[in-house]
């Protein structure tokens, strides 16, 4: 990096190479502060050289991880992803964001959701929809796990729209089930019903076992029939979903305590007791004893 009478310009390329070697040596020696500093100087040298930045975030991330400084590691990876975008390598930028999401997921799920959504946007802009769906799926599951159900509903809707666009209809059915469970946990029966109604436009949904199960689920929920709701949610169709959605089904409780509604005749018989079950003439005599209603 030094300049002199015969060397007017720093050799940033060679300096970056040497800093990279130093970073590896420091990391192997478990001198993580020095490894971090060397990685940062390597990145700075490449930036000054106006060259495409290499993936020096890997040793830097490992060093910061060992130092239990994950937020700083994520911040630097985000910065690297921006540089990748500026240098015209969006795929590498998205992969870097995904790596940061995995790194911080157990420490800060909120930040991980943001990183996965950013990665999904990059992939979607590049028309790599399957990779975008993978990132959106991770974000949706984290949102459900964190009980951020309003955001989860929106994320699932975006997933379903893309699956419909690529004509992966069976997965659309599964996303509809997840949506309905999220809406019911939000105590929004109207949104859940609308979700199923809108899905009738998806080819093959009407008449599928997914559709039949959802109709039974909504009927049981509307009638406050906890037995029917539990029976539907214990179907293999629900139990073998991703764990976060399966848990929504197993913990779904209908409003009003989930007491199954009794028929008026059964309630009347119970009120009269066994002695009241007499002749047909007695039943006719007491037909209006409880009032017209």
Sine and cosine of phi, psi and omega as CSV:
sin_phi,cos_phi,sin_psi,cos_psi,sin_omega,cos_omega
0.00,0.00,-0.32,0.95,-0.04,-1.00
-0.95,0.30,0.52,-0.86,0.06,-1.00
-0.88,-0.47,0.32,-0.95,0.00,-1.00
-0.39,-0.92,-0.28,-0.96,-0.05,-1.00
-0.90,0.44,-0.60,0.80,-0.02,-1.00
-0.99,-0.17,-0.02,1.00,-0.01,-1.00
-0.70,-0.71,0.99,-0.13,-0.11,-0.99
-0.99,0.10,-0.39,0.92,-0.14,-0.99
-0.80,-0.60,0.72,-0.69,0.03,-1.00
-0.88,0.47,0.55,-0.84,0.03,-1.00
-1.00,-0.07,0.99,0.13,-0.08,-1.00
-0.91,0.42,-0.55,0.84,-0.03,-1.00
-0.90,0.44,-0.76,0.65,0.02,-1.00
-0.91,0.40,-0.61,0.79,0.01,-1.00
-0.89,0.46,-0.66,0.75,0.02,-1.00
-0.88,0.48,-0.66,0.75,0.03,-1.00
-0.88,0.48,-0.70,0.72,-0.03,-1.00
-0.93,0.36,-0.63,0.78,0.06,-1.00
-0.89,0.45,-0.61,0.79,0.04,-1.00
-0.89,0.46,-0.68,0.73,0.05,-1.00
-0.89,0.45,-0.66,0.75,0.00,-1.00
-0.90,0.44,-0.65,0.76,0.00,-1.00
-0.87,0.49,-0.69,0.72,0.02,-1.00
-0.89,0.45,-0.68,0.73,-0.02,-1.00
-0.90,0.43,-0.70,0.71,0.02,-1.00
-0.89,0.46,-0.64,0.76,0.00,-1.00
-0.90,0.44,-0.69,0.73,0.02,-1.00
-0.89,0.45,-0.51,0.86,0.03,-1.00
-1.00,0.07,0.05,1.00,-0.01,-1.00
0.86,0.50,0.52,0.86,0.12,-0.99
-0.98,-0.18,0.98,0.19,-0.25,-0.97
-0.96,0.28,-0.51,0.86,0.07,-1.00
-0.88,0.48,-0.72,0.70,0.01,-1.00
-0.93,0.38,-0.59,0.81,0.04,-1.00
-0.89,0.45,-0.67,0.74,0.04,-1.00
-0.87,0.49,-0.73,0.69,-0.03,-1.00
-0.89,0.45,-0.65,0.76,0.00,-1.00
-0.91,0.42,-0.65,0.76,0.03,-1.00
-0.89,0.45,-0.68,0.74,0.01,-1.00
-0.90,0.44,-0.64,0.77,0.02,-1.00
-0.94,0.35,-0.56,0.83,0.08,-1.00
-0.88,0.47,-0.72,0.69,0.01,-1.00
-0.89,0.45,-0.64,0.77,0.01,-1.00
-0.90,0.44,-0.65,0.76,0.01,-1.00
-0.90,0.44,-0.67,0.74,0.04,-1.00
-0.91,0.42,-0.61,0.79,0.01,-1.00
-0.91,0.42,-0.68,0.74,0.03,-1.00
-0.92,0.40,-0.48,0.88,0.01,-1.00
-0.99,0.15,-0.08,1.00,-0.03,-1.00
0.81,0.59,0.64,0.77,0.00,-1.00
-0.96,-0.29,0.29,-0.96,0.09,-1.00
-0.90,0.44,0.79,-0.61,-0.12,-0.99
-0.96,0.26,0.79,-0.61,0.05,-1.00
-0.96,0.27,0.13,-0.99,-0.06,-1.00
-0.99,0.13,0.89,0.47,0.03,-1.00
-0.98,0.19,-0.07,1.00,0.01,-1.00
-0.93,0.36,-0.35,0.94,-0.03,-1.00
-0.91,0.42,-0.85,0.53,0.03,-1.00
-0.89,0.46,-0.57,0.82,0.02,-1.00
-0.90,0.43,-0.69,0.72,0.02,-1.00
-0.88,0.47,-0.68,0.73,0.00,-1.00
-0.89,0.45,-0.65,0.76,0.01,-1.00
-0.90,0.44,-0.72,0.69,-0.01,-1.00
-0.93,0.37,-0.52,0.85,0.04,-1.00
-0.91,0.42,-0.68,0.74,0.04,-1.00
-0.90,0.44,-0.50,0.87,-0.02,-1.00
-1.00,0.04,0.08,1.00,-0.02,-1.00
0.84,0.53,0.65,0.76,0.02,-1.00
-0.86,-0.51,0.86,0.51,-0.08,-1.00
-0.91,0.41,-0.68,0.74,0.02,-1.00
-0.84,0.54,-0.62,0.78,0.04,-1.00
-0.92,0.40,-0.64,0.77,0.02,-1.00
-0.88,0.48,-0.70,0.72,0.00,-1.00
-0.90,0.44,-0.66,0.76,0.01,-1.00
-0.87,0.49,-0.65,0.76,-0.01,-1.00
-0.95,0.31,-0.58,0.81,0.05,-1.00
-0.91,0.41,-0.64,0.77,0.07,-1.00
-0.86,0.50,-0.68,0.74,0.03,-1.00
-0.89,0.46,-0.66,0.75,0.02,-1.00
-0.90,0.44,-0.63,0.78,-0.02,-1.00
-0.90,0.43,-0.60,0.80,0.05,-1.00
-0.89,0.45,-0.64,0.77,0.02,-1.00
-0.92,0.39,-0.61,0.79,0.06,-1.00
-0.88,0.47,-0.66,0.75,0.03,-1.00
-0.89,0.45,-0.68,0.73,0.00,-1.00
-0.91,0.42,-0.49,0.87,0.00,-1.00
-1.00,0.01,0.12,0.99,0.09,-1.00
0.98,0.18,0.44,0.90,0.06,-1.00
-0.83,-0.55,0.95,0.32,-0.07,-1.00
-0.90,0.43,-0.53,0.85,0.00,-1.00
-0.88,0.48,-0.69,0.72,0.02,-1.00
-0.91,0.42,-0.59,0.81,0.04,-1.00
-0.88,0.47,-0.70,0.71,-0.01,-1.00
-0.91,0.41,-0.64,0.77,0.02,-1.00
-0.90,0.44,-0.62,0.78,0.04,-1.00
-0.89,0.45,-0.67,0.75,0.03,-1.00
-0.90,0.43,-0.64,0.77,0.05,-1.00
-0.89,0.45,-0.67,0.74,0.01,-1.00
-0.87,0.49,-0.67,0.74,0.02,-1.00
-0.90,0.43,-0.63,0.78,0.03,-1.00
-0.88,0.48,-0.71,0.70,0.03,-1.00
-0.88,0.47,-0.61,0.79,-0.06,-1.00
-0.91,0.41,-0.64,0.77,-0.14,-0.99
-0.98,-0.17,-0.04,1.00,-0.17,-0.99
-0.84,0.55,-0.69,0.72,-0.05,-1.00
-0.99,0.17,-0.32,0.95,-0.03,-1.00
-1.00,-0.04,-0.72,0.70,-0.03,-1.00
-0.64,-0.77,1.00,0.07,0.00,-1.00
-0.85,0.53,-0.54,0.84,0.00,-1.00
-0.88,0.48,-0.70,0.71,0.02,-1.00
-0.92,0.38,-0.62,0.79,0.01,-1.00
-0.88,0.47,-0.65,0.76,0.05,-1.00
-0.86,0.51,-0.71,0.70,0.00,-1.00
-0.87,0.50,-0.68,0.73,-0.02,-1.00
-0.92,0.39,-0.67,0.74,0.03,-1.00
-0.90,0.44,-0.63,0.78,0.02,-1.00
-0.92,0.38,-0.60,0.80,0.07,-1.00
-0.90,0.43,-0.69,0.72,0.03,-1.00
-0.88,0.47,-0.64,0.76,0.02,-1.00
-0.89,0.46,-0.65,0.76,0.02,-1.00
-0.89,0.45,-0.66,0.75,0.02,-1.00
-0.90,0.44,-0.73,0.69,0.01,-1.00
-0.89,0.45,-0.64,0.77,-0.02,-1.00
-0.92,0.40,-0.63,0.78,0.05,-1.00
-0.89,0.45,-0.48,0.88,0.03,-1.00
-1.00,0.00,0.11,0.99,-0.01,-1.00
0.87,0.50,0.51,0.86,0.12,-0.99
-0.98,-0.20,0.98,0.21,-0.20,-0.98
-0.95,0.32,-0.54,0.84,-0.01,-1.00
-0.92,0.40,-0.66,0.75,0.06,-1.00
-0.92,0.39,-0.61,0.79,0.05,-1.00
-0.88,0.47,-0.65,0.76,0.01,-1.00
-0.91,0.42,-0.60,0.80,0.04,-1.00
-0.88,0.48,-0.68,0.73,0.01,-1.00
-0.93,0.38,-0.67,0.74,0.02,-1.00
-0.90,0.45,-0.61,0.79,0.03,-1.00
-0.88,0.47,-0.67,0.75,0.04,-1.00
-0.90,0.43,-0.66,0.75,0.01,-1.00
-0.90,0.44,-0.69,0.73,-0.02,-1.00
-0.88,0.48,-0.70,0.71,-0.02,-1.00
-0.90,0.43,-0.64,0.77,0.04,-1.00
-0.91,0.42,-0.61,0.79,0.03,-1.00
-0.90,0.43,-0.66,0.75,0.04,-1.00
-0.91,0.41,-0.68,0.73,-0.01,-1.00
-0.88,0.48,-0.58,0.82,0.01,-1.00
-1.00,0.02,0.12,0.99,0.02,-1.00
0.87,0.50,0.48,0.88,0.11,-0.99
-1.00,-0.06,0.95,0.32,-0.25,-0.97
-0.96,0.29,-0.53,0.85,0.04,-1.00
-0.88,0.47,-0.71,0.70,0.02,-1.00
-0.93,0.36,-0.58,0.81,0.02,-1.00
-0.89,0.46,-0.63,0.77,0.01,-1.00
-0.88,0.47,-0.67,0.75,0.02,-1.00
-0.93,0.38,-0.65,0.76,0.00,-1.00
-0.90,0.44,-0.67,0.74,0.02,-1.00
-0.91,0.42,-0.60,0.80,0.03,-1.00
-0.90,0.44,-0.63,0.77,0.03,-1.00
-0.91,0.40,-0.67,0.74,0.07,-1.00
-0.83,0.55,-0.76,0.65,-0.07,-1.00
-0.89,0.45,-0.60,0.80,0.01,-1.00
-0.89,0.45,-0.66,0.75,-0.01,-1.00
-0.95,0.32,-0.65,0.76,0.05,-1.00
-0.87,0.49,-0.60,0.80,0.04,-1.00
-0.92,0.38,-0.60,0.80,0.00,-1.00
-0.90,0.44,-0.62,0.79,0.00,-1.00
-1.00,-0.01,0.13,0.99,0.08,-1.00
0.89,0.45,0.58,0.82,0.12,-0.99
-0.99,-0.11,0.97,0.23,-0.16,-0.99
-0.93,0.36,-0.64,0.76,0.01,-1.00
-0.85,0.53,-0.60,0.80,0.04,-1.00
-0.94,0.34,-0.50,0.86,0.11,-0.99
-0.85,0.52,-0.65,0.76,0.01,-1.00
-0.87,0.49,-0.70,0.72,-0.03,-1.00
-0.91,0.42,-0.62,0.79,0.03,-1.00
-0.92,0.38,-0.52,0.85,0.06,-1.00
-0.91,0.43,-0.67,0.74,0.06,-1.00
-0.86,0.51,-0.73,0.69,0.01,-1.00
-0.88,0.48,-0.66,0.75,0.03,-1.00
-0.87,0.50,-0.73,0.69,-0.04,-1.00
-0.88,0.48,-0.69,0.73,0.01,-1.00
-0.89,0.46,-0.65,0.76,0.03,-1.00
-0.90,0.44,-0.72,0.69,-0.02,-1.00
-0.89,0.45,-0.63,0.77,0.00,-1.00
-0.93,0.37,-0.58,0.82,0.09,-1.00
-0.94,0.35,-0.38,0.93,0.11,-0.99
-0.99,0.11,0.03,1.00,-0.06,-1.00
0.87,0.50,0.57,0.82,0.00,-1.00
-0.89,-0.46,0.99,0.15,-0.01,-1.00
-0.90,0.44,-0.60,0.80,-0.03,-1.00
-0.88,0.48,-0.70,0.72,0.01,-1.00
-0.91,0.42,-0.62,0.78,0.02,-1.00
-0.90,0.44,-0.70,0.72,0.00,-1.00
-0.91,0.42,-0.65,0.76,0.02,-1.00
-0.91,0.42,-0.59,0.81,0.03,-1.00
-0.87,0.49,-0.70,0.72,0.02,-1.00
-0.93,0.38,-0.67,0.74,-0.03,-1.00
-0.88,0.47,-0.66,0.75,0.01,-1.00
-0.92,0.38,-0.47,0.88,-0.03,-1.00
-0.96,0.27,-0.20,0.98,0.06,-1.00
-0.88,0.48,-0.37,0.93,0.01,-1.00
-0.98,0.22,-0.20,0.98,0.02,-1.00
-0.98,0.20,0.80,-0.60,-0.04,-1.00
-0.82,0.58,0.78,-0.62,0.08,-1.00
1.00,0.05,-0.17,0.99,-0.05,-1.00
-0.93,0.37,-0.75,0.66,0.02,-1.00
-0.92,0.40,0.87,-0.49,-0.05,-1.00
0.98,-0.22,-0.17,0.99,0.03,-1.00
-0.98,0.18,0.30,-0.95,0.03,-1.00
-0.92,0.39,-0.47,0.88,0.05,-1.00
-0.89,0.45,-0.72,0.69,-0.01,-1.00
-0.89,0.45,-0.72,0.70,-0.02,-1.00
-0.88,0.48,-0.68,0.74,-0.01,-1.00
-0.90,0.43,-0.65,0.76,-0.01,-1.00
-0.92,0.38,-0.61,0.79,0.05,-1.00
-0.90,0.44,-0.65,0.76,0.05,-1.00
-0.91,0.41,-0.65,0.76,0.01,-1.00
-0.88,0.47,-0.73,0.69,-0.01,-1.00
-0.91,0.41,-0.60,0.80,0.03,-1.00
-0.89,0.45,-0.73,0.69,0.01,-1.00
-0.89,0.45,-0.64,0.77,0.01,-1.00
-0.91,0.41,-0.67,0.74,-0.02,-1.00
-0.92,0.39,-0.59,0.81,-0.02,-1.00
-1.00,0.05,0.08,1.00,-0.03,-1.00
0.84,0.55,0.63,0.78,-0.02,-1.00
-0.98,-0.20,1.00,-0.06,-0.05,-1.00
-0.90,0.43,-0.56,0.83,0.00,-1.00
-0.88,0.48,-0.71,0.70,-0.01,-1.00
-0.92,0.39,-0.66,0.75,0.02,-1.00
-0.88,0.48,-0.72,0.69,0.00,-1.00
-0.90,0.43,-0.61,0.79,0.01,-1.00
-0.89,0.45,-0.68,0.73,0.02,-1.00
-0.92,0.39,-0.68,0.73,-0.06,-1.00
-0.94,0.33,-0.24,0.97,0.06,-1.00
-1.00,-0.09,0.05,1.00,0.09,-1.00
-0.92,0.40,0.51,-0.86,0.05,-1.00
-0.81,0.58,-0.51,0.86,0.02,-1.00
-0.84,0.54,-0.55,0.84,-0.01,-1.00
-0.99,-0.11,-0.65,0.76,-0.12,-0.99
-0.92,0.38,-0.46,0.89,-0.07,-1.00
-0.98,-0.20,0.36,0.93,0.17,-0.99
-0.97,0.24,0.03,-1.00,0.13,-0.99
-0.81,0.59,0.57,-0.82,-0.13,-0.99
-0.80,0.61,-0.65,0.76,-0.06,-1.00
-0.90,0.45,-0.60,0.80,0.02,-1.00
-0.98,0.19,-0.60,0.80,0.04,-1.00
-0.87,0.49,-0.61,0.79,0.02,-1.00
-0.91,0.42,-0.57,0.82,0.06,-1.00
-0.87,0.50,-0.66,0.75,0.01,-1.00
-0.91,0.40,-0.69,0.72,-0.07,-1.00
-0.94,0.34,-0.38,0.92,-0.03,-1.00
-0.96,-0.27,0.18,0.98,-0.04,-1.00
-0.97,0.26,0.83,-0.55,0.01,-1.00
-0.85,-0.52,0.74,-0.67,-0.01,-1.00
-0.97,0.23,0.43,-0.90,0.02,-1.00
-0.93,0.37,0.35,-0.94,0.03,-1.00
0.98,0.18,0.28,0.96,0.05,-1.00
1.00,0.08,-0.05,1.00,0.07,-1.00
0.93,0.36,0.52,0.86,0.02,-1.00
-1.00,0.09,0.83,-0.56,-0.01,-1.00
-0.91,0.41,0.75,-0.66,-0.02,-1.00
-0.93,0.38,0.71,-0.71,0.05,-1.00
-1.00,-0.06,0.52,-0.85,0.05,-1.00
-0.94,0.35,0.49,-0.87,-0.01,-1.00
-0.84,0.54,-0.63,0.78,-0.03,-1.00
-0.90,0.43,-0.66,0.75,-0.02,-1.00
-0.91,0.42,-0.66,0.75,0.00,-1.00
-0.90,0.43,-0.62,0.79,-0.01,-1.00
-0.92,0.39,-0.67,0.74,0.02,-1.00
-0.88,0.48,-0.66,0.75,-0.03,-1.00
-0.90,0.43,-0.61,0.79,-0.01,-1.00
-0.93,0.37,-0.56,0.83,-0.04,-1.00
-0.98,0.20,-0.45,0.89,-0.02,-1.00
0.99,0.12,0.14,-0.99,-0.05,-1.00
-0.89,0.46,-0.57,0.82,-0.06,-1.00
-0.93,0.37,-0.36,0.93,-0.04,-1.00
-0.98,0.20,-0.23,0.97,-0.01,-1.00
-0.99,0.14,1.00,-0.01,-0.08,-1.00
-0.87,-0.49,-0.61,-0.79,-0.06,-1.00
-0.96,0.27,0.23,-0.97,0.03,-1.00
-0.90,0.44,-0.53,0.85,0.00,-1.00
-0.91,0.42,-0.65,0.76,0.02,-1.00
-0.89,0.46,-0.62,0.78,0.00,-1.00
-0.90,0.43,-0.65,0.76,0.00,-1.00
-0.92,0.39,-0.59,0.81,-0.03,-1.00
-0.91,0.41,-0.61,0.79,-0.05,-1.00
-0.99,-0.12,0.30,0.95,-0.14,-0.99
-0.87,0.50,-0.62,0.79,-0.04,-1.00
-0.94,-0.34,0.29,0.96,-0.07,-1.00
-0.91,0.42,-0.46,0.89,-0.01,-1.00
-1.00,0.01,0.06,1.00,-0.03,-1.00
0.99,-0.14,0.41,-0.91,-0.05,-1.00
-0.89,0.46,-0.57,0.82,-0.03,-1.00
-0.93,0.38,0.00,0.00,0.00,0.00
